[in-house]
């Protein structure tokens, strides 16, 4: 009995020394220079009881970066449903045929469902499939043009707050209802067979869209790979120079296209011509600048393709943090009006958020930790819970969390969406607590001065500390 008493006294003494959760969290925040002077907000809710376990600046506004995708994918999933599929059609329109974009973001070399180990395949494979269907239909000549039609949306390719240079790269590819290969070209650069030779280039999709001036030279073995890339805004000319050593691994640039609908139409033209179909007018484009879609009720549907289900698509959006696809989720979910309905259902007021884009690439978008946890709670309690949970990266395992929470034995208890811009780091999602059950949490750090790796490490510590309480 005396031994039992001593053990109880020791346990009580330890409990008295153990700081309360707010104190423990503040110690972590203040112990790291990267967060000590930063603007940091956090909120943690025990889902089973609704109890707020911890909060810091819960109603302050933060730039959320890619945490914004939680809002966009939640909107699409609750509005459209997990089984929703997007459709791309080819229709006859007089002498022309029109490739009509239906907001399908899966016309690419990406594998569905999400597979972290899958290699990127032919980015224009969907155009090959449509070309086969057209030939099977008996198409031999297109008297006019193949028109890329993205009139499902008013032509507004760049959301507010995106930088001018963002549109040069895949992560800032223009938003369009007709999407091929994420509206980007994957340019691979490989060394030549011996030193002094030009580097070899390969493009996916494999047709000429950019005019490339290649001045990259193969260097001796051991030469550092240094490649400089230049492309004027609005231009299809690309200048490459630098060196890549003999035997060095290939490097890759992801270049956004200026006119996604024309790009997709050109891919279909190329596919048809390889099958012996004469296209006399080449590729064209059709945008919408008014309020109403340009319908063609009399047009004959010649071929069509349906996307994988939305459940697979939002998994890619959240796992790899795909900006363009997130913008599509927001638009297909009804844009601002759709978001207002979602917020009303989740108990979020107009003062809680200021969303100007769907991906978080814009620094004008603002949310607060409280609104993010409310979105997480709303989706947890929705019929789409399991689909939603499958879309989130898992700590130390896959997606943008594959290299996070390293060294933490219970990293797999975290399912959450990351967010990262210069001086911005965020993480929001769920923690499977062994005693309390599932927790919904949101952590946002703005205006930190240090490396993003250090800011993310503090966030990881804060989330793992919750397991001790």
Secondary structure, DSSP 8 states (H G I E B T S, - for coil): -HHHHHHHHHHHHHHHHS--HHHHHHHHHHHSHHHHTSEEEEEEEETTT--EEEEESTTS-B--GGGHHHHHHHHHHHHH-TT---EEEEEEETTEEEEE----TT-SS--SS--TT-----TTHHHHHHHHHHHHTT--EESS-EEEE-TTS-S--S-TT--GGGGGBGGG----SS-SGGGEEEEEEE--SSTTSB-EEEEES-S--SEEEEEEEEE-TT---EEEEE--TT--EEEEEEEEETT---EEEEEE-S-HHHHHHHHHHHHHHHTT-EESS-EEEE---SSS----TT-EEEEEEE---HHHHHHHHHHHT-HHHHHHHHHHTTHHHHHHHHHHHHT--GGG-B-S-SSS--TT-BB-HHHHHHHHHHHHTSTTHHHHHHTSEETTTSGGGTTSSTT-TTGGGEEEEEEEETTEEEEEEEEEETTTEEEEEEEEEES--S-HHHHHHHHHHHHHHGGG-
